Amino acid sequence: MSINTYILMVIIGCALVTMIPRVIPFLVVRNISLPEPVLKWLSYVPVCILTALVVKDCMIQSNDSLKLNWQAAVVLIPTLLIALKTKSLSVTVISGVVLMAGLRLWV
C-alpha cells in the first residue's frame, strides 16, 4: 500500500497544529510558579469541563424543548458515586463506559 506524500504531510501538519497548543502551556507553566489566585482559578477548570460534558450528554434538544436523556441520567448517578469514592479519572471513565455499555445491552 502506498501513501500520497501530500496526504501524509497534511496529517503530520494537523497533528502538529493540534499538539502544539496543548503541549506548550504545560512546558511553560512547569518552569514557573503561578500566583495563588491563578492556581485557585485553574482548580475549577476540570469541574467546568466535566459539567459541560455531562449536561451536554444528559440533555436532548428537540425543536423548542429540552428532554432528559434517561440512559445517560441513569448511568450518571453510579458513575458520580464512583468518582467521589475513588477520585480516579481512569476508574471513573472505565466504570462509566462499562455501565453505559451494560445499560445499552440490557435495554
C-alpha positions in Angstrom: 0.0 0.0 0.0 1.4 3.4 -0.9 0.6 6.7 0.6 0.4 10.0 -1.1 3.1 12.4 0.2 0.7 15.3 0.2 -1.8 13.4 2.4 1.0 12.4 4.8 2.2 16.0 5.1 -1.4 17.1 5.8 -1.8 14.5 8.5 1.6 15.5 10.1 0.7 19.2 9.9 -2.7 18.6 11.5 -1.0 16.6 14.3 1.4 19.4 15.0 -1.3 22.1 14.9 -3.3 20.0 17.4 -0.4 19.1 19.7 1.5 22.4 19.9 -1.3 24.4 21.7 -1.7 21.6 24.2 1.9 20.9 25.0 3.4 24.4 25.1 1.4 25.7 28.0 2.5 22.7 30.1 6.1 23.3 29.2 5.9 27.0 30.1 4.0 26.6 33.4 6.1 23.7 34.6 9.2 26.1 34.9 7.4 29.0 36.7 5.4 29.3 39.8 1.9 30.7 39.4 0.3 33.1 41.9 -2.2 31.6 44.3 -5.3 33.2 42.8 -4.4 31.8 39.3 -3.9 28.3 40.8 -7.3 28.6 42.6 -9.0 29.7 39.4 -7.3 26.8 37.4 -8.6 24.3 40.0 -12.2 25.0 38.8 -11.4 24.2 35.1 -11.8 20.3 35.4 -15.1 20.8 37.2 -16.4 23.1 34.5 -15.3 20.8 31.7 -16.9 17.8 33.4 -20.1 19.7 34.0 -20.3 20.8 30.4 -19.7 17.3 29.1 -22.3 15.8 31.5 -25.0 18.3 30.8 -24.5 18.1 27.0 -25.0 14.3 27.1 -27.9 14.3 29.6 -30.0 16.8 27.6 -31.5 16.2 24.2 -32.7 19.2 22.2 -35.8 18.6 20.1 -37.4 21.5 18.3 -38.1 24.1 21.0 -37.7 22.0 24.1 -35.1 20.1 26.1 -35.6 16.5 27.1 -33.7 14.4 29.5 -31.6 11.5 28.1 -32.7 8.8 30.6 -29.9 6.4 29.7 -27.2 9.0 30.4 -29.0 10.2 33.6 -29.3 6.6 35.0 -25.6 5.9 34.3 -24.6 9.3 35.7 -25.6 8.6 39.3 -23.4 5.4 39.9 -20.6 6.9 37.9 -20.7 10.1 40.0 -20.6 8.0 43.2 -17.7 6.0 41.9 -15.9 9.2 41.0 -16.5 10.7 44.5 -15.3 7.5 46.2 -12.2 6.7 44.1 -11.2 10.2 43.0 -9.6 8.4 40.0 -10.3 9.7 36.5 -9.4 6.3 34.9 -11.6 4.3 37.2 -14.5 6.8 36.7 -14.3 6.8 32.9 -13.9 3.0 32.6 -16.8 2.4 35.0 -19.0 4.9 33.2 -18.3 3.3 29.8 -18.9 -0.2 31.2 -22.2 0.9 32.9 -23.4 2.6 29.7 -22.5 -0.4 27.6 -24.3 -2.7 30.1 -27.4 -0.5 30.1 -27.5 -0.3 26.3 -27.0 -4.1 26.1 -29.8 -4.7 28.6 -32.3 -2.2 27.2 
